[in-house]
C-alpha cells in the first residue's frame, strides 16, 4: 500500500503554466465571491509566476506582497488591481443571472 508521504507533492502553482490557466483559476475564485478564496487564488497565481517578479512588476515590496496575500492578509483593492496587471490579468464585470431589471 502506498503511503501519503510517498505520493508526489501537489502545489497548485505547478499547474498554472499558461495565462489561460491562471485566468481560469482566478475567474473561478472570483465567481464564487469569497474574499478569502480570492486572496488565496491571487497568492497561488503570484507564486506560479514568482512572488519577487510579481512584486517588482506591481511596484510592491516582496515582503508587502507576502503580507497582503498571506493567510491573515486583506489586500486593498488598489493592490489587487496592481497585482492583476502585474500578473497579466484584468478584472471584468458580468451580469448575475436573473438579476436583470431588479431594483432595490
N, C-alpha and C positions, 0 to 999 in steps of 0.2 A: 504494500500500500504506500502511496506517495504521501509524504509529509508536506504540510503547508510551507515549511521552510525550504523545501526542495523545489518549489514552484518558482518560475521567474518572477522577478519584482515587476509589479504593474505601476506605472506612473503615467497618468493621462497625458501630460505634455509630450510624451514619446509618440503619441498617435495624432498629434496636431501639426503635421509636417507641411500643410499647404494653407494658403489664405482661405480657401473654401472650407476646409475642415475647421479652422479657427473661427470663422464667421458662423458656421452652423452650430458649433459648440456654444458660443456665446449667445446666439439667437435663441437657443432652447432655454437657457437660463433667463434671458430677458422675457421670453414668452410666459414662463412660469411666474415671473413677477416677484420672486422672493429676494429681497435685498441681500441677504446673507449668501444665497446661491449665486447671485450676480457677482458679488465680490470674489467669491471662490473661483468662479469661471474666469474673471479678469486675471486673477492670480495664476490660474492654470495656463491661460493663453500667454501671459507675460513670461512665465517660466519656459514655455515652449520656444520662445524667441530669445530668451536670455534676459534675465532681470536687469543686468547692467546696461545692456544695449537699449532696452525699452526705457529705462530711467533716463538715459542720456538723450534719446530722441524726444522724450516728453519734457525735457528740461527740469527733471526732478533729481534729487539725490537718491542714490541707491537705497540708503537707509530709510529715507522717507517713503519710497515705494514699498519696501518690505513692511513698514509700519502701516501704511494705508491699506495694503492688501492682505495683511496678516489676519489671524483668527479674531482679534479684537478690533480690527480696522474698520473705519467708517469713512471712506474717501469722499471728499467734497465732489459735487457734480462737475466743477471745473477740472478737477483732477481726472475724473472719469473720461471727460472729453479729450483731454491731453493724451491719456493712455490709449484711448481708442484710435486716435490719429497716429500715434507712435507705433501702434500695432497694425496699421494699415487697414483699419476698420472704421465704419461710421454707424451712427445710430439713425434709425428711420422710424417713422410712425405709421402704424396701420390701424384701421378701424377695428374695434372689437365687434365680433359677430353678434348681431342682434341689438347693437347699441344705436344704430342709425335712427335719427328722429326722436330719440329720448330727450326729454327736457327735465331739469332739476325740479 
